[in-house]
Amino acid sequence: MNVLPIEIYLNIRLFYFLFFLHCLIGSIGALIAANKGYNRLNWLLLGLLGGTLTFVVTLTLDQKPKN
C-alpha cells in the first residue's frame, strides 16, 4: 500500500536513479584510475563521493610510472 502522494513517489524514484548514476560514473572513474596504476580503493571512495567530477579527473590523469 502506497501512502505517499504520487509526486513525492516520483521524486524519490528520480533521486535514487540519479544517485545510482552518480555512483556508477564514479566507479567507472575508479576503474580508469586503477588501470592507470593508482590505488583502486582510494579512487573508489573518491568516485562514490565525487561522481562525475572524479570521472573527468581520472580521464586527465597520466599513467603512473612503475617503480
N, C-alpha and C positions, 0 to 999 in steps of 0.2 A: 504494500500500500504506500503510495507516494503522497506525502503530506506537504511537500514543498510546491510553491507555485511554479508553473512551467518556465517562467523567465529565470528564476533562480536555478532551477534544474539545468537549463541550457547553459547558463553562465558557469556552473560548476563543471559541466562536461567540457566546455571550451577551455577552462582553466587547466583541467587535467590533460587535455590534448596538447595544449601549448607547453605545459610543464614537461610532458613526455618528449616533445620535440626538442626542447631546451637541453634535456639530459642526453638525448640521443646525439645531437650535434656535438655536445661537449665530449661525449665518449668517443666519437669519431676523431675529434681533435686529439684526444689522449692516445688513440691508436697511431695516429700520424706521428706524434711526438715520440712514441715508443719505437716506431720504425726508424726514426732518425737518431736513435741512440740515447734518448733521455729517459728518466725514471718514469715508469708506467704509472705507479701508484700516485705520485705527486701530480702528474698531469691528469689523471682520472679525477682526483679531488678538485683540481682547478677547473676541469671541464664540467663537472657537475655543478659547480658554483657559477662559473663564468659563461657556460654555454657557447653561444655564437662567437663571443669575443675570444675565447680560448681557441676555437677552431681557426679563426683568422690569424691569431698569433702563431699557431703551430704551422700554418702554411708558410709563414715568413721565416721560420727557424732554419738555420743551416744545419747540415749534418754534423753531429757531434764527433769530434776526432777520436779515434781509437788510441788508447794509451799503450 
